């Protein structure tokens, strides 16, 4: 099992100090080390399989926004125009935090409302697909 970097603050601090932002590489004991995205997945133990998440646009799913709200957060309300979900009305704190984070990362103009795509992505985060 790969150790978590949060559990090893000295290693994390060392890596931060070794980073050369001008070259985009790590400089470790006089040697340049270039790390690629696949290396990060390997070092952290994260899966690199599966579809890249899309924060905006549409996703092909069979559920309507009303169906998704009914399944994930029946107490929540939709906005009066646009058919988006009012994040503040979601009772589940984990889902509310995920929705707020996703809308900010996506650069939404109205980060207090979530689209169907963003709600679907948040539900995927709560019920992740695990690859072997």
C-alpha positions as CSV (number, residue, x, y, z in Angstrom):
1,X,0.0,0.0,0.0
2,X,1.3,3.5,-0.9
3,X,1.6,5.8,2.1
4,X,-0.6,8.9,2.2
5,X,1.4,12.2,1.7
6,X,-0.7,13.8,4.5
7,X,0.7,11.2,6.9
8,X,4.3,12.2,5.9
9,X,4.5,16.0,6.1
10,X,8.3,15.9,6.0
11,X,8.2,14.2,2.6
12,X,5.6,16.6,1.3
13,X,7.7,19.6,2.4
14,X,10.8,18.1,0.8
15,X,8.9,17.7,-2.5
16,X,7.6,21.2,-2.4
17,X,11.1,22.6,-1.8
18,X,12.5,20.5,-4.6
19,X,10.0,21.8,-7.2
20,X,11.5,24.2,-9.7
21,X,8.5,26.2,-11.1
22,X,10.6,27.7,-13.9
23,X,11.6,24.3,-15.3
24,X,8.5,22.4,-14.3
25,X,10.6,19.7,-12.7
26,X,11.9,18.5,-9.4
27,X,15.5,19.1,-8.6
28,X,16.6,16.4,-6.1
29,X,20.3,16.3,-5.1
30,X,21.4,18.1,-8.2
31,X,19.4,15.8,-10.5
32,X,16.4,16.9,-12.5
33,X,13.4,14.7,-12.2
34,X,10.4,15.2,-14.4
35,X,7.2,13.6,-13.1
36,X,4.2,12.9,-15.4
37,X,0.5,12.5,-14.5
38,X,0.9,8.7,-14.6
39,X,3.7,8.9,-12.0
40,X,1.3,10.8,-9.7
41,X,-1.3,8.1,-10.1
42,X,1.3,5.5,-9.3
43,X,2.7,7.3,-6.3
44,X,-0.6,8.1,-4.7
45,X,-2.3,4.8,-5.6
46,X,-5.2,6.5,-7.4
47,X,-6.8,4.8,-10.3
48,X,-6.2,6.4,-13.7
49,X,-8.8,4.4,-15.5
50,X,-12.2,5.6,-16.4
51,X,-13.7,8.6,-18.0
52,X,-12.3,12.1,-17.2
53,X,-14.9,14.0,-15.3
54,X,-16.7,16.8,-17.1
55,X,-17.8,19.6,-14.9
56,X,-19.9,21.4,-17.4
57,X,-22.1,20.6,-20.5
58,X,-24.3,17.6,-20.7
59,X,-23.9,14.0,-19.9
60,X,-25.7,11.1,-21.4
61,X,-27.9,9.7,-18.6
62,X,-31.4,8.5,-18.5
63,X,-32.5,10.6,-15.5
64,X,-34.2,14.0,-15.6
65,X,-33.2,16.6,-13.1
66,X,-36.4,16.0,-11.2
67,X,-35.7,12.2,-11.0
68,X,-32.1,12.9,-9.9
69,X,-33.3,15.3,-7.2
70,X,-36.0,12.9,-6.1
71,X,-33.4,10.1,-5.7
72,X,-30.6,12.1,-4.1
73,X,-32.1,15.0,-2.2
74,X,-35.9,15.0,-2.3
75,X,-36.1,17.9,0.2
76,X,-34.1,20.2,-2.1
77,X,-35.6,22.8,-4.3
78,X,-35.1,23.8,-7.9
79,X,-34.5,27.4,-8.9
80,X,-37.4,29.2,-10.4
81,X,-35.7,29.8,-13.7
82,X,-33.2,27.6,-15.4
83,X,-34.2,24.4,-13.6
84,X,-31.0,24.3,-11.5
85,X,-30.8,22.9,-8.0
86,X,-30.5,25.4,-5.1
87,X,-27.5,24.0,-3.2
88,X,-28.5,25.7,0.1
89,X,-31.7,23.6,0.2
90,X,-29.8,20.2,0.1
91,X,-30.0,18.7,3.6
92,X,-27.1,16.2,3.2
93,X,-24.0,18.1,4.2
94,X,-21.6,15.9,2.2
95,X,-23.7,16.4,-0.9
96,X,-24.0,20.1,-0.3
97,X,-20.2,20.5,0.1
98,X,-19.5,18.4,-3.0
99,X,-22.0,20.5,-5.1
100,X,-20.5,23.8,-3.8
101,X,-17.0,22.6,-4.6
102,X,-17.9,21.3,-8.1
103,X,-19.6,24.5,-9.1
104,X,-16.6,26.5,-8.0
105,X,-14.2,24.3,-9.8
106,X,-16.3,24.4,-12.9
107,X,-16.2,28.2,-12.8
108,X,-20.0,28.6,-12.6
109,X,-21.3,32.1,-12.6
110,X,-24.0,31.1,-10.0
111,X,-22.0,28.9,-7.6
112,X,-25.1,28.6,-5.4
113,X,-26.9,26.6,-8.0
114,X,-26.0,23.2,-9.5
115,X,-26.8,21.9,-13.0
116,X,-27.9,18.3,-13.6
117,X,-24.4,17.5,-14.8
118,X,-22.9,18.8,-11.6
119,X,-25.5,17.0,-9.4
120,X,-24.7,13.8,-11.3
121,X,-21.0,14.3,-10.8
122,X,-21.5,14.8,-7.1
123,X,-23.6,11.6,-6.8
124,X,-20.8,9.8,-8.6
125,X,-18.4,11.1,-6.0
126,X,-20.6,9.7,-3.2
127,X,-20.9,6.4,-5.0
128,X,-17.6,6.0,-6.7
129,X,-16.7,3.3,-9.2
130,X,-13.7,1.3,-8.0
131,X,-11.4,-0.2,-10.6
132,X,-9.3,-3.2,-10.0
